[in-house]
Amino acid sequence: MTRQISSSDDGPKRWTAGEWFDNLATALNEDLSDATRNATILIVDDIEINRRLLTAMLRQERYRVLEASTARGALEVLETEPVDLIVLDMIMPEMDGLECCRAIRANRRTELIPVLMLSSVPTVENEIAGIGAGADEFVHKPFHPEVLRTRIRSLLRHKAAVDRLEESEAILMTLAQSVEQRDRCTAGHCGRLARLSVALGAALGLPRRALLALHRGGYLHDIGKIGIPDDVLFKRGKLNEEEWAVMRTHTLIGEEICRHMKALAPVLPIIRSHHERWDGSGYPDGLAGEKIPLLARVLQFADIYDALTTVRPYKGALSPAEATDILRRETERGWRDPALLPVFIDLVSRSGEEAFAVCEEIETISESLENMLRHVAGLSQNGTALKPVEGLIPATRDAGA
């Protein structure tokens, strides 16, 4: 049963950002066992009678069952079919189960699919080889049917939990993108920021995990602005001292919203600290120098550059040369990391194809994002009523604010 996030008898419920996410995440994570009832299982075995026996046993559980007689055939199926579990025989001609399992784990699209490996040779060496190749479970033949069913149920529950976590992350991404989509002038800002941040991170030689955090940070860095009142965020003139105090809380609000997702732990320093300054005059913590998290410093350059080179209601778009000149002056003033400045200027001076080639890999890592966003957008049509957060508003008038 899907939990409803709906209106009260006295009128629409006005959730805070945290309450909205808490309730929606809870709704998505309820009754994980329901998600396994119509799971799709791929059986991979070169012996037809083995496939028939497994198929008959699993269809009694109301699973959707696919078959492949070769490992290469299984990989082809995975290219076109959404699969929740793979039952893979270890001994097969040409490509064996071990090689197939390694190929599954090497592909971003399939690396999280649980694999249950079967073997008719019950040796410790085979079990070690199977687990080492990436199998989640290893079962010796002949097996008791109920043992196999229990192992399969356990793996499917884990897969459903992983899927729910991905959906929860997609909800946050949707929430962040809804901020910018209400303002034509900021449309595309998150995507550009993600790409430029990743390109700068790659130029600095940062590891893949850091690049992925930068990609996510590009979308989530300003998510806390959903908690800033309209009269502050939409104000055309300069903010007074009290309004600035409110505006600066968006970094803390954003961190609190994303703290619920363990997978987003590497992104939290970006969200909290991307408005800190090298000389300690930034916010929210007044960090200075290398005490400012490196990923926050990296994203900051990309954030300011994109804000300067795009049209906003209060200004025109500056040229790349004008934007980099402003970044130089701000660095001389003590606001930006002087070690990052020449790397960034070199990056944006290159051809677009060369500068952003590295982003292809990171976008492949995150390629399921758009599918998840479309899924979340359709949740309200599938029984989960999504209520807007009060004060849901577009990105601020200045990405560097």
Buried (B, 14 or more C-beta within 10 A) or exposed (E): EBBEBEEEEEEEBEBBBBEBBBBBBEBBBEEBEEBBEEBBBBBBBBEEEBBEBBBEBBEEBEBBBBBBBBBBBBBEBBEEEEBBBBBBBBBBEEBBBBBBBEBBBEEEEBEBBBBBBBBEEEEEEBBEBBBEBBBBBBBBEEEEEEEBBEBBBBBBBBBBEEBBBBBBBBBBBBBBBBBBBEBEBBBEBBBBBBBBBBBBBBBBEBEEEBBBBBBBBBBBBBBBBBBBBEEBBBBEEEBEEEBEEBBBBBBBBBBBBBBEBEEBEBBBBBBBBBBBBBEBEBBBBEBBEEEBBBBBBBBBBBBBBBBBBBEBEEEEEBEEEEBBBBBBEBBEEEBBBEEBBEBBBEBBEEEEEEBBEBBEBBBEBBEBBEEBBEBBBEBEEEEBBBBEBBBBBBBBBEBBB
